[in-house]
Amino acid sequence: VSQSRYPNANLYTKYIRKTEEFRIHVCTKGAFFSQRKARNKDIPDERVNWQIRNHGNGFIYAHNNVNPNGLNMKDAVEQADLALKAVGLDFGAVDLIYNKKDNKFYVLEINTACGLEGTTLDMYEKMLKEI
């Protein structure tokens, strides 16, 4: 591959198509809370960005009906746990995507200071008291 096709950069990323995106909250004792990025119906269609799923692009973190398509979430939880252990953290919010074609989950990142409000805050409080 010719290097002239690509700019000189410190980091390159590759887009992986996804059908679902999840956030698995894990600690040293394992997963304690799961969420799915879901479409916020209050955002107009023309403002929704299906490639970058964040609040600004029309998505929320749903904690009800986290797995509507019946995926093997055991694999997602295992990947989240392995990611946390690989970087030596005590807890974190692991973002994963699911690629239907490959039938597998991909870890995107680990959030060490995720937003804590509502149910998420309650779950972190419970987890921290237990450990």
N, CA, C and O atoms as CSV, one atom per row, in Angstrom:
chain,resi,resn,atom,element,x,y,z
A,1,VAL,N,N,0.850,-1.185,0.000
A,1,VAL,CA,C,0.000,0.000,0.000
A,1,VAL,C,C,0.888,1.239,0.000
A,1,VAL,O,O,1.820,1.348,0.798
A,2,SER,N,N,0.602,2.130,-0.866
A,2,SER,CA,C,1.371,3.364,-0.958
A,2,SER,C,C,1.092,4.261,0.231
A,2,SER,O,O,-0.067,4.518,0.560
A,3,GLN,N,N,2.151,4.741,0.884
A,3,GLN,CA,C,1.961,5.619,2.037
A,3,GLN,C,C,1.373,6.960,1.643
A,3,GLN,O,O,0.807,7.652,2.489
A,4,SER,N,N,1.491,7.342,0.391
A,4,SER,CA,C,0.958,8.641,-0.035
A,4,SER,C,C,-0.561,8.690,0.042
A,4,SER,O,O,-1.145,9.773,0.018
A,5,ARG,N,N,-1.206,7.537,0.133
A,5,ARG,CA,C,-2.677,7.499,0.245
A,5,ARG,C,C,-3.158,7.915,1.630
A,5,ARG,O,O,-4.312,8.309,1.799
A,6,TYR,N,N,-2.278,7.828,2.616
A,6,TYR,CA,C,-2.671,8.082,3.994
A,6,TYR,C,C,-1.863,9.231,4.577
A,6,TYR,O,O,-0.656,9.322,4.349
A,7,PRO,N,N,-2.520,10.108,5.327
A,7,PRO,CA,C,-1.777,11.190,5.967
A,7,PRO,C,C,-0.915,10.649,7.108
A,7,PRO,O,O,-1.212,9.592,7.665
A,8,ASN,N,N,0.127,11.356,7.445
A,8,ASN,CA,C,0.955,10.991,8.581
A,8,ASN,C,C,0.170,11.307,9.849
A,8,ASN,O,O,-0.192,12.461,10.077
A,9,ALA,N,N,-0.097,10.298,10.676
A,9,ALA,CA,C,-0.903,10.488,11.881
A,9,ALA,C,C,-0.383,9.590,12.990
A,9,ALA,O,O,0.249,8.566,12.727
A,10,ASN,N,N,-0.652,9.980,14.239
A,10,ASN,CA,C,-0.259,9.169,15.391
A,10,ASN,C,C,-1.196,7.989,15.619
A,10,ASN,O,O,-0.820,7.009,16.262
A,11,LEU,N,N,-2.411,8.079,15.094
A,11,LEU,CA,C,-3.405,7.034,15.319
A,11,LEU,C,C,-4.256,6.868,14.073
A,11,LEU,O,O,-4.720,7.847,13.487
A,12,TYR,N,N,-4.454,5.628,13.677
A,12,TYR,CA,C,-5.358,5.292,12.581
A,12,TYR,C,C,-6.464,4.410,13.152
A,12,TYR,O,O,-6.214,3.597,14.041
A,13,THR,N,N,-7.666,4.566,12.653
A,13,THR,CA,C,-8.765,3.710,13.079
A,13,THR,C,C,-9.442,3.121,11.844
A,13,THR,O,O,-9.349,3.667,10.745
A,14,LYS,N,N,-10.115,2.012,12.048
A,14,LYS,CA,C,-10.849,1.363,10.966
A,14,LYS,C,C,-12.294,1.249,11.403
A,14,LYS,O,O,-12.582,0.772,12.501
A,15,TYR,N,N,-13.203,1.685,10.548
A,15,TYR,CA,C,-14.625,1.589,10.862
A,15,TYR,C,C,-15.084,0.142,10.705
A,15,TYR,O,O,-14.790,-0.503,9.698
A,16,ILE,N,N,-15.798,-0.359,11.695
A,16,ILE,CA,C,-16.383,-1.696,11.638
A,16,ILE,C,C,-17.897,-1.517,11.712
A,16,ILE,O,O,-18.416,-0.907,12.647
A,17,ARG,N,N,-18.586,-2.048,10.730
A,17,ARG,CA,C,-20.052,-1.949,10.728
A,17,ARG,C,C,-20.612,-2.635,11.971
A,17,ARG,O,O,-20.087,-3.643,12.443
A,18,LYS,N,N,-21.680,-2.063,12.477
A,18,LYS,CA,C,-22.293,-2.631,13.671
A,18,LYS,C,C,-23.803,-2.675,13.509
A,18,LYS,O,O,-24.398,-1.852,12.813
A,19,THR,N,N,-24.404,-3.650,14.166
A,19,THR,CA,C,-25.852,-3.698,14.232
A,19,THR,C,C,-26.322,-3.262,15.614
A,19,THR,O,O,-27.456,-2.812,15.777
A,20,GLU,N,N,-25.448,-3.398,16.606
A,20,GLU,CA,C,-25.769,-2.995,17.982
A,20,GLU,C,C,-24.517,-2.424,18.639
A,20,GLU,O,O,-23.392,-2.732,18.248
A,21,GLU,N,N,-24.742,-1.582,19.648
A,21,GLU,CA,C,-23.640,-1.069,20.460
A,21,GLU,C,C,-24.060,-1.127,21.917
A,21,GLU,O,O,-25.188,-0.783,22.273
A,22,PHE,N,N,-23.129,-1.570,22.753
A,22,PHE,CA,C,-23.418,-1.788,24.168
A,22,PHE,C,C,-22.375,-1.110,25.043
A,22,PHE,O,O,-21.273,-0.791,24.596
A,23,ARG,N,N,-22.745,-0.898,26.294
A,23,ARG,CA,C,-21.814,-0.478,27.334
A,23,ARG,C,C,-21.993,-1.453,28.486
A,23,ARG,O,O,-23.065,-1.548,29.085
A,24,ILE,N,N,-20.915,-2.179,28.785
A,24,ILE,CA,C,-20.915,-3.140,29.883
A,24,ILE,C,C,-20.054,-2.560,30.999
A,24,ILE,O,O,-18.866,-2.303,30.800
A,25,HIS,N,N,-20.643,-2.356,32.159
A,25,HIS,CA,C,-19.934,-1.820,33.318
A,25,HIS,C,C,-19.376,-3.011,34.094
A,25,HIS,O,O,-20.119,-3.897,34.518
A,26,VAL,N,N,-18.056,-3.015,34.272
A,26,VAL,CA,C,-17.403,-4.137,34.938
A,26,VAL,C,C,-16.481,-3.648,36.046
A,26,VAL,O,O,-15.992,-2.519,36.023
A,27,CYS,N,N,-16.257,-4.529,37.016
A,27,CYS,CA,C,-15.293,-4.257,38.084
A,27,CYS,C,C,-14.506,-5.538,38.311
A,27,CYS,O,O,-14.677,-6.507,37.571
A,28,THR,N,N,-13.663,-5.555,39.304
A,28,THR,CA,C,-12.824,-6.723,39.556
A,28,THR,C,C,-13.648,-7.983,39.838
A,28,THR,O,O,-13.150,-9.096,39.671
A,29,LYS,N,N,-14.892,-7.817,40.260
A,29,LYS,CA,C,-15.760,-8.965,40.526
A,29,LYS,C,C,-16.581,-9.372,39.298
A,29,LYS,O,O,-17.325,-10.351,39.356
A,30,GLY,N,N,-16.459,-8.643,38.199
A,30,GLY,CA,C,-17.196,-8.972,36.981
A,30,GLY,C,C,-18.177,-7.883,36.586
A,30,GLY,O,O,-18.168,-6.789,37.151
A,31,ALA,N,N,-19.019,-8.189,35.618
A,31,ALA,CA,C,-19.999,-7.223,35.104
A,31,ALA,C,C,-21.086,-6.983,36.151
A,31,ALA,O,O,-21.540,-7.909,36.823
A,32,PHE,N,N,-21.494,-5.712,36.271
A,32,PHE,CA,C,-22.548,-5.402,37.234
A,32,PHE,C,C,-23.686,-4.580,36.632
A,32,PHE,O,O,-24.679,-4.327,37.314
A,33,PHE,N,N,-23.565,-4.160,35.374
A,33,PHE,CA,C,-24.634,-3.379,34.752
A,33,PHE,C,C,-24.391,-3.344,33.248
A,33,PHE,O,O,-23.256,-3.183,32.798
A,34,SER,N,N,-25.459,-3.496,32.476
A,34,SER,CA,C,-25.352,-3.462,31.019
A,34,SER,C,C,-26.337,-2.460,30.438
A,34,SER,O,O,-27.446,-2.281,30.941
A,35,GLN,N,N,-25.895,-1.809,29.355
A,35,GLN,CA,C,-26.738,-0.852,28.653
A,35,GLN,C,C,-26.575,-1.063,27.146
A,35,GLN,O,O,-25.570,-1.605,26.685
A,36,ARG,N,N,-27.576,-0.626,26.396
A,36,ARG,CA,C,-27.522,-0.664,24.940
A,36,ARG,C,C,-27.734,0.750,24.427
A,36,ARG,O,O,-28.598,1.474,24.921
A,37,LYS,N,N,-26.949,1.139,23.443
A,37,LYS,CA,C,-27.185,2.440,22.823
A,37,LYS,C,C,-28.408,2.303,21.938
A,37,LYS,O,O,-28.445,1.479,21.025
A,38,ALA,N,N,-29.408,3.122,22.224
A,38,ALA,CA,C,-30.686,3.046,21.524
A,38,ALA,C,C,-31.043,4.411,20.936
A,38,ALA,O,O,-30.636,5.449,21.458
A,39,ARG,N,N,-31.791,4.396,19.871
A,39,ARG,CA,C,-32.232,5.615,19.198
A,39,ARG,C,C,-33.133,6.425,20.117
A,39,ARG,O,O,-34.096,5.900,20.674
A,40,ASN,N,N,-32.817,7.702,20.271
A,40,ASN,CA,C,-33.655,8.630,21.018
A,40,ASN,C,C,-34.746,9.117,20.080
A,40,ASN,O,O,-34.462,9.859,19.140
A,41,LYS,N,N,-35.975,8.719,20.315
A,41,LYS,CA,C,-37.095,9.044,19.421
A,41,LYS,C,C,-37.432,10.537,19.399
A,41,LYS,O,O,-38.179,10.988,18.530
A,42,ASP,N,N,-36.880,11.317,20.360
A,42,ASP,CA,C,-37.123,12.760,20.392
A,42,ASP,C,C,-36.240,13.524,19.402
A,42,ASP,O,O,-36.461,14.713,19.172
A,43,ILE,N,N,-35.245,12.855,18.816
A,43,ILE,CA,C,-34.326,13.489,17.866
A,43,ILE,C,C,-34.842,13.250,16.450
A,43,ILE,O,O,-35.128,12.110,16.085
A,44,PRO,N,N,-34.968,14.315,15.638
A,44,PRO,CA,C,-35.453,14.140,14.255
A,44,PRO,C,C,-34.531,13.234,13.436
A,44,PRO,O,O,-33.319,13.220,13.648
A,45,ASP,N,N,-35.108,12.483,12.507
A,45,ASP,CA,C,-34.364,11.528,11.680
A,45,ASP,C,C,-33.133,12.140,11.028
A,45,ASP,O,O,-32.081,11.503,10.972
A,46,GLU,N,N,-33.251,13.373,10.533
A,46,GLU,CA,C,-32.137,13.995,9.813
A,46,GLU,C,C,-30.951,14.328,10.722
A,46,GLU,O,O,-29.863,14.613,10.221
A,47,ARG,N,N,-31.134,14.297,12.036
A,47,ARG,CA,C,-30.039,14.576,12.967
A,47,ARG,C,C,-29.411,13.305,13.547
A,47,ARG,O,O,-28.457,13.391,14.320
A,48,VAL,N,N,-29.926,12.140,13.190
A,48,VAL,CA,C,-29.416,10.874,13.726
A,48,VAL,C,C,-28.233,10.404,12.892
A,48,VAL,O,O,-28.306,10.348,11.664
A,49,ASN,N,N,-27.142,10.066,13.574
A,49,ASN,CA,C,-25.952,9.528,12.928
A,49,ASN,C,C,-25.770,8.104,13.425
A,49,ASN,O,O,-25.403,7.888,14.580
A,50,TRP,N,N,-26.029,7.123,12.547
A,50,TRP,CA,C,-25.970,5.717,12.933
A,50,TRP,C,C,-24.545,5.209,13.051
A,50,TRP,O,O,-24.327,4.151,13.640
A,51,GLN,N,N,-23.563,5.928,12.510
A,51,GLN,CA,C,-22.178,5.474,12.603
A,51,GLN,C,C,-21.549,5.853,13.935
A,51,GLN,O,O,-20.821,5.056,14.526
A,52,ILE,N,N,-21.824,7.069,14.415
A,52,ILE,CA,C,-21.272,7.536,15.691
A,52,ILE,C,C,-22.437,7.713,16.648
A,52,ILE,O,O,-23.135,8.727,16.607
A,53,ARG,N,N,-22.642,6.742,17.495
A,53,ARG,CA,C,-23.818,6.699,18.358
A,53,ARG,C,C,-23.514,7.339,19.709
A,53,ARG,O,O,-23.021,6.680,20.624
A,54,ASN,N,N,-23.811,8.617,19.822
A,54,ASN,CA,C,-23.657,9.323,21.089
A,54,ASN,C,C,-24.872,10.215,21.301
A,54,ASN,O,O,-25.750,10.287,20.442
A,55,HIS,N,N,-24.924,10.893,22.440
A,55,HIS,CA,C,-26.086,11.731,22.761
A,55,HIS,C,C,-26.332,12.793,21.691
A,55,HIS,O,O,-27.470,13.017,21.278
A,56,GLY,N,N,-25.268,13.436,21.251
A,56,GLY,CA,C,-25.391,14.496,20.258
A,56,GLY,C,C,-25.903,14.021,18.911
A,56,GLY,O,O,-26.454,14.805,18.138
A,57,ASN,N,N,-25.723,12.744,18.630
A,57,ASN,CA,C,-26.145,12.187,17.343
A,57,ASN,C,C,-27.435,11.387,17.436
A,57,ASN,O,O,-27.775,10.642,16.517
A,58,GLY,N,N,-28.161,11.542,18.556
A,58,GLY,CA,C,-29.491,10.954,18.648
A,58,GLY,C,C,-29.612,9.625,19.357
A,58,GLY,O,O,-30.531,8.857,19.071
A,59,PHE,N,N,-28.697,9.331,20.287
A,59,PHE,CA,C,-28.756,8.054,20.994
A,59,PHE,C,C,-28.738,8.243,22.509
A,59,PHE,O,O,-28.220,9.232,23.027
A,60,ILE,N,N,-29.313,7.280,23.193
A,60,ILE,CA,C,-29.331,7.245,24.652
A,60,ILE,C,C,-28.794,5.884,25.108
A,60,ILE,O,O,-28.629,4.972,24.297
A,61,TYR,N,N,-28.525,5.755,26.398
A,61,TYR,CA,C,-28.149,4.470,26.976
A,61,TYR,C,C,-29.401,3.865,27.604
A,61,TYR,O,O,-29.907,4.362,28.610
A,62,ALA,N,N,-29.889,2.796,27.003
A,62,ALA,CA,C,-31.075,2.109,27.521
A,62,ALA,C,C,-30.637,0.978,28.432
A,62,ALA,O,O,-29.685,0.259,28.128
A,63,HIS,N,N,-31.332,0.824,29.545
A,63,HIS,CA,C,-31.017,-0.304,30.425
A,63,HIS,C,C,-32.189,-1.274,30.539
A,63,HIS,O,O,-32.097,-2.288,31.231
A,64,ASN,N,N,-33.269,-0.964,29.871
A,64,ASN,CA,C,-34.379,-1.906,29.737
A,64,ASN,C,C,-34.292,-2.505,28.333
A,64,ASN,O,O,-33.918,-1.811,27.387
A,65,ASN,N,N,-34.629,-3.766,28.194
A,65,ASN,CA,C,-34.574,-4.427,26.886
A,65,ASN,C,C,-33.188,-4.276,26.261
A,65,ASN,O,O,-33.061,-3.867,25.106
A,66,VAL,N,N,-32.166,-4.602,27.019
A,66,VAL,CA,C,-30.783,-4.416,26.587
A,66,VAL,C,C,-30.438,-5.321,25.409
A,66,VAL,O,O,-29.596,-4.957,24.587
A,67,ASN,N,N,-31.060,-6.477,25.308
A,67,ASN,CA,C,-30.700,-7.436,24.264
A,67,ASN,C,C,-31.932,-7.859,23.464
A,67,ASN,O,O,-32.362,-9.008,23.561
A,68,PRO,N,N,-32.509,-6.945,22.673
A,68,PRO,CA,C,-33.751,-7.271,21.966
A,68,PRO,C,C,-33.582,-8.312,20.861
A,68,PRO,O,O,-34.564,-8.931,20.454
A,69,ASN,N,N,-32.366,-8.517,20.369
A,69,ASN,CA,C,-32.134,-9.461,19.276
A,69,ASN,C,C,-31.612,-10.812,19.728
A,69,ASN,O,O,-31.260,-11.651,18.899
A,70,GLY,N,N,-31.558,-11.034,21.043
A,70,GLY,CA,C,-31.158,-12.329,21.572
A,70,GLY,C,C,-29.710,-12.707,21.295
A,70,GLY,O,O,-29.411,-13.878,21.061
A,71,LEU,N,N,-28.815,-11.734,21.318
A,71,LEU,CA,C,-27.396,-12.009,21.092
A,71,LEU,C,C,-26.799,-12.753,22.286
A,71,LEU,O,O,-27.363,-12.744,23.380
A,72,ASN,N,N,-25.657,-13.393,22.064
A,72,ASN,CA,C,-24.958,-14.089,23.137
A,72,ASN,C,C,-24.194,-13.061,23.969
A,72,ASN,O,O,-23.014,-12.812,23.725
A,73,MET,N,N,-24.860,-12.478,24.933
A,73,MET,CA,C,-24.246,-11.429,25.742
A,73,MET,C,C,-23.163,-11.978,26.665
A,73,MET,O,O,-22.366,-11.212,27.207
A,74,LYS,N,N,-23.126,-13.296,26.850
A,74,LYS,CA,C,-22.056,-13.896,27.653
A,74,LYS,C,C,-20.706,-13.556,27.021
A,74,LYS,O,O,-19.742,-13.271,27.731
A,75,ASP,N,N,-20.637,-13.586,25.697
A,75,ASP,CA,C,-19.402,-13.246,24.994
A,75,ASP,C,C,-19.060,-11.771,25.185
A,75,ASP,O,O,-17.895,-11.431,25.390
A,76,ALA,N,N,-20.053,-10.898,25.121
A,76,ALA,CA,C,-19.812,-9.459,25.313
A,76,ALA,C,C,-19.271,-9.190,26.711
A,76,ALA,O,O,-18.324,-8.421,26.877
A,77,VAL,N,N,-19.863,-9.814,27.703
A,77,VAL,CA,C,-19.423,-9.642,29.086
A,77,VAL,C,C,-18.003,-10.167,29.264
A,77,VAL,O,O,-17.190,-9.550,29.952
A,78,GLU,N,N,-17.707,-11.302,28.646
A,78,GLU,CA,C,-16.356,-11.868,28.740
A,78,GLU,C,C,-15.331,-10.929,28.103
A,78,GLU,O,O,-14.255,-10.716,28.663
A,79,GLN,N,N,-15.658,-10.369,26.942
A,79,GLN,CA,C,-14.746,-9.437,26.273
A,79,GLN,C,C,-14.529,-8.181,27.123
A,79,GLN,O,O,-13.407,-7.682,27.219
A,80,ALA,N,N,-15.590,-7.675,27.732
A,80,ALA,CA,C,-15.479,-6.492,28.592
A,80,ALA,C,C,-14.590,-6.785,29.796
A,80,ALA,O,O,-13.748,-5.967,30.167
A,81,ASP,N,N,-14.779,-7.948,30.398
A,81,ASP,CA,C,-13.968,-8.345,31.554
A,81,ASP,C,C,-12.494,-8.490,31.167
A,81,ASP,O,O,-11.612,-8.034,31.896
A,82,LEU,N,N,-12.231,-9.119,30.031
A,82,LEU,CA,C,-10.849,-9.284,29.563
A,82,LEU,C,C,-10.196,-7.932,29.270
A,82,LEU,O,O,-9.015,-7.737,29.559
A,83,ALA,N,N,-10.956,-7.007,28.699
A,83,ALA,CA,C,-10.419,-5.670,28.393
A,83,ALA,C,C,-10.024,-4.951,29.677
A,83,ALA,O,O,-8.956,-4.342,29.751
A,84,LEU,N,N,-10.888,-5.023,30.688
A,84,LEU,CA,C,-10.598,-4.372,31.967
A,84,LEU,C,C,-9.328,-4.950,32.595
A,84,LEU,O,O,-8.470,-4.212,33.079
A,85,LYS,N,N,-9.226,-6.272,32.579
A,85,LYS,CA,C,-8.045,-6.933,33.146
A,85,LYS,C,C,-6.787,-6.591,32.360
A,85,LYS,O,O,-5.719,-6.422,32.949
A,86,ALA,N,N,-6.898,-6.487,31.033
A,86,ALA,CA,C,-5.729,-6.220,30.181
A,86,ALA,C,C,-5.077,-4.886,30.496
A,86,ALA,O,O,-3.864,-4.738,30.349
A,87,VAL,N,N,-5.873,-3.908,30.931
A,87,VAL,CA,C,-5.308,-2.592,31.230
A,87,VAL,C,C,-5.144,-2.350,32.726
A,87,VAL,O,O,-4.680,-1.285,33.134
A,88,GLY,N,N,-5.519,-3.326,33.543
A,88,GLY,CA,C,-5.272,-3.250,34.977
A,88,GLY,C,C,-6.162,-2.292,35.747
A,88,GLY,O,O,-5.738,-1.727,36.755
A,89,LEU,N,N,-7.383,-2.102,35.290
A,89,LEU,CA,C,-8.305,-1.210,36.002
A,89,LEU,C,C,-9.129,-1.969,37.037
A,89,LEU,O,O,-9.314,-3.182,36.929
A,90,ASP,N,N,-9.622,-1.243,38.043
A,90,ASP,CA,C,-10.517,-1.826,39.043
A,90,ASP,C,C,-11.965,-1.815,38.577
A,90,ASP,O,O,-12.750,-2.685,38.954
A,91,PHE,N,N,-12.319,-0.833,37.759
A,91,PHE,CA,C,-13.660,-0.773,37.186
A,91,PHE,C,C,-13.630,0.127,35.959
A,91,PHE,O,O,-12.708,0.921,35.773
A,92,GLY,N,N,-14.660,-0.013,35.125
A,92,GLY,CA,C,-14.772,0.824,33.938
A,92,GLY,C,C,-16.020,0.475,33.147
A,92,GLY,O,O,-16.636,-0.571,33.349
A,93,ALA,N,N,-16.379,1.379,32.240
A,93,ALA,CA,C,-17.528,1.192,31.354
A,93,ALA,C,C,-16.981,0.853,29.966
A,93,ALA,O,O,-16.432,1.712,29.276
A,94,VAL,N,N,-17.137,-0.398,29.572
A,94,VAL,CA,C,-16.544,-0.892,28.331
A,94,VAL,C,C,-17.567,-0.784,27.203
A,94,VAL,O,O,-18.649,-1.366,27.271
A,95,ASP,N,N,-17.205,-0.030,26.164
A,95,ASP,CA,C,-18.065,0.102,24.991
A,95,ASP,C,C,-17.692,-0.967,23.978
A,95,ASP,O,O,-16.524,-1.138,23.628
A,96,LEU,N,N,-18.713,-1.684,23.514
A,96,LEU,CA,C,-18.523,-2.744,22.525
A,96,LEU,C,C,-19.537,-2.582,21.403
A,96,LEU,O,O,-20.624,-2.040,21.604
A,97,ILE,N,N,-19.167,-3.058,20.224
A,97,ILE,CA,C,-20.114,-3.135,19.128
A,97,ILE,C,C,-20.273,-4.593,18.736
A,97,ILE,O,O,-19.404,-5.423,19.004
A,98,TYR,N,N,-21.401,-4.892,18.097
A,98,TYR,CA,C,-21.637,-6.238,17.571
A,98,TYR,C,C,-21.726,-6.142,16.057
A,98,TYR,O,O,-22.484,-5.336,15.516
A,99,ASN,N,N,-20.930,-6.985,15.373
A,99,ASN,CA,C,-20.942,-7.064,13.920
A,99,ASN,C,C,-21.635,-8.363,13.525
A,99,ASN,O,O,-21.141,-9.456,13.802
A,100,LYS,N,N,-22.779,-8.227,12.879
A,100,LYS,CA,C,-23.588,-9.395,12.530
A,100,LYS,C,C,-22.869,-10.308,11.538
A,100,LYS,O,O,-22.920,-11.531,11.671
A,101,LYS,N,N,-22.203,-9.724,10.551
A,101,LYS,CA,C,-21.511,-10.528,9.532
A,101,LYS,C,C,-20.447,-11.420,10.156
A,101,LYS,O,O,-20.349,-12.600,9.820
A,102,ASP,N,N,-19.646,-10.860,11.069
A,102,ASP,CA,C,-18.600,-11.632,11.748
A,102,ASP,C,C,-19.142,-12.435,12.925
A,102,ASP,O,O,-18.474,-13.333,13.436
A,103,ASN,N,N,-20.371,-12.100,13.354
A,103,ASN,CA,C,-20.993,-12.713,14.525
A,103,ASN,C,C,-20.078,-12.611,15.745
A,103,ASN,O,O,-19.834,-13.591,16.450
A,104,LYS,N,N,-19.572,-11.372,15.972
A,104,LYS,CA,C,-18.721,-11.185,17.145
A,104,LYS,C,C,-18.770,-9.750,17.644
A,104,LYS,O,O,-19.204,-8.830,16.950
A,105,PHE,N,N,-18.304,-9.601,18.877
A,105,PHE,CA,C,-18.229,-8.306,19.528
A,105,PHE,C,C,-16.823,-7.745,19.388
A,105,PHE,O,O,-15.844,-8.491,19.345
A,106,TYR,N,N,-16.736,-6.426,19.318
A,106,TYR,CA,C,-15.458,-5.730,19.281
A,106,TYR,C,C,-15.438,-4.693,20.406
A,106,TYR,O,O,-16.388,-3.924,20.554
A,107,VAL,N,N,-14.379,-4.668,21.186
A,107,VAL,CA,C,-14.218,-3.652,22.228
A,107,VAL,C,C,-13.725,-2.368,21.570
A,107,VAL,O,O,-12.752,-2.382,20.816
A,108,LEU,N,N,-14.403,-1.258,21.861
A,108,LEU,CA,C,-14.006,0.042,21.325
A,108,LEU,C,C,-13.131,0.812,22.300
A,108,LEU,O,O,-12.073,1.322,21.932
A,109,GLU,N,N,-13.581,0.891,23.548
A,109,GLU,CA,C,-12.858,1.676,24.548
A,109,GLU,C,C,-13.343,1.318,25.940
A,109,GLU,O,O,-14.368,0.660,26.114
A,110,ILE,N,N,-12.580,1.768,26.925
A,110,ILE,CA,C,-12.983,1.649,28.324
A,110,ILE,C,C,-13.068,3.053,28.886
A,110,ILE,O,O,-12.085,3.793,28.881
A,111,ASN,N,N,-14.244,3.417,29.370
A,111,ASN,CA,C,-14.455,4.725,29.980
A,111,ASN,C,C,-14.163,4.625,31.468
A,111,ASN,O,O,-14.786,3.839,32.182
A,112,THR,N,N,-13.210,5.428,31.928
A,112,THR,CA,C,-12.847,5.391,33.345
A,112,THR,C,C,-13.603,6.436,34.158
A,112,THR,O,O,-13.554,6.429,35.388
A,113,ALA,N,N,-14.293,7.323,33.477
A,113,ALA,CA,C,-15.085,8.354,34.160
A,113,ALA,C,C,-16.375,8.574,33.369
A,113,ALA,O,O,-16.629,9.663,32.855
A,114,CYS,N,N,-17.180,7.516,33.285
A,114,CYS,CA,C,-18.433,7.616,32.523
A,114,CYS,C,C,-19.432,8.493,33.284
A,114,CYS,O,O,-19.290,8.723,34.485
A,115,GLY,N,N,-20.430,8.970,32.566
A,115,GLY,CA,C,-21.475,9.783,33.201
A,115,GLY,C,C,-22.231,8.973,34.238
A,115,GLY,O,O,-22.662,7.851,33.969
A,116,LEU,N,N,-22.389,9.539,35.414
A,116,LEU,CA,C,-23.096,8.842,36.495
A,116,LEU,C,C,-24.319,9.639,36.915
A,116,LEU,O,O,-24.225,10.678,37.567
A,117,GLU,N,N,-25.470,9.112,36.516
A,117,GLU,CA,C,-26.745,9.701,36.921
A,117,GLU,C,C,-27.808,8.618,36.884
A,117,GLU,O,O,-27.654,7.598,36.213
A,118,GLY,N,N,-28.871,8.851,37.606
A,118,GLY,CA,C,-29.991,7.914,37.595
A,118,GLY,C,C,-29.591,6.498,37.970
A,118,GLY,O,O,-28.871,6.273,38.944
A,119,THR,N,N,-30.072,5.547,37.176
A,119,THR,CA,C,-29.819,4.131,37.438
A,119,THR,C,C,-28.338,3.801,37.409
A,119,THR,O,O,-27.873,2.986,38.206
A,120,THR,N,N,-27.583,4.422,36.499
A,120,THR,CA,C,-26.143,4.151,36.421
A,120,THR,C,C,-25.457,4.527,37.726
A,120,THR,O,O,-24.619,3.775,38.223
A,121,LEU,N,N,-25.802,5.673,38.279
A,121,LEU,CA,C,-25.245,6.099,39.563
A,121,LEU,C,C,-25.608,5.104,40.659
A,121,LEU,O,O,-24.762,4.736,41.473
A,122,ASP,N,N,-26.860,4.673,40.677
A,122,ASP,CA,C,-27.303,3.696,41.679
A,122,ASP,C,C,-26.505,2.392,41.582
A,122,ASP,O,O,-26.127,1.812,42.600
A,123,MET,N,N,-26.254,1.940,40.360
A,123,MET,CA,C,-25.516,0.693,40.167
A,123,MET,C,C,-24.054,0.835,40.604
A,123,MET,O,O,-23.488,-0.094,41.180
A,124,TYR,N,N,-23.444,1.987,40.334
A,124,TYR,CA,C,-22.060,2.202,40.782
A,124,TYR,C,C,-21.989,2.290,42.304
A,124,TYR,O,O,-21.069,1.752,42.920
A,125,GLU,N,N,-22.946,2.959,42.896
A,125,GLU,CA,C,-22.973,3.038,44.354
A,125,GLU,C,C,-23.064,1.644,44.972
A,125,GLU,O,O,-22.352,1.331,45.925
A,126,LYS,N,N,-23.943,0.817,44.423
A,126,LYS,CA,C,-24.105,-0.543,44.921
A,126,LYS,C,C,-22.818,-1.348,44.735
A,126,LYS,O,O,-22.387,-2.055,45.646
A,127,MET,N,N,-22.200,-1.236,43.539
A,127,MET,CA,C,-20.976,-1.982,43.263
A,127,MET,C,C,-19.853,-1.575,44.210
A,127,MET,O,O,-19.163,-2.433,44.760
A,128,LEU,N,N,-19.667,-0.269,44.402
A,128,LEU,CA,C,-18.577,0.218,45.242
A,128,LEU,C,C,-18.763,-0.191,46.698
A,128,LEU,O,O,-17.787,-0.484,47.389
A,129,LYS,N,N,-19.999,-0.212,47.167
A,129,LYS,CA,C,-20.263,-0.670,48.535
A,129,LYS,C,C,-19.928,-2.147,48.693
A,129,LYS,O,O,-19.452,-2.567,49.748
A,130,GLU,N,N,-20.176,-2.947,47.638
A,130,GLU,CA,C,-19.908,-4.382,47.699
A,130,GLU,C,C,-18.418,-4.711,47.661
A,130,GLU,O,O,-17.977,-5.682,48.276
A,131,ILE,N,N,-17.642,-3.898,46.936
A,131,ILE,CA,C,-16.215,-4.220,46.873
A,131,ILE,C,C,-15.441,-3.450,47.927
A,131,ILE,O,O,-14.223,-3.593,48.026
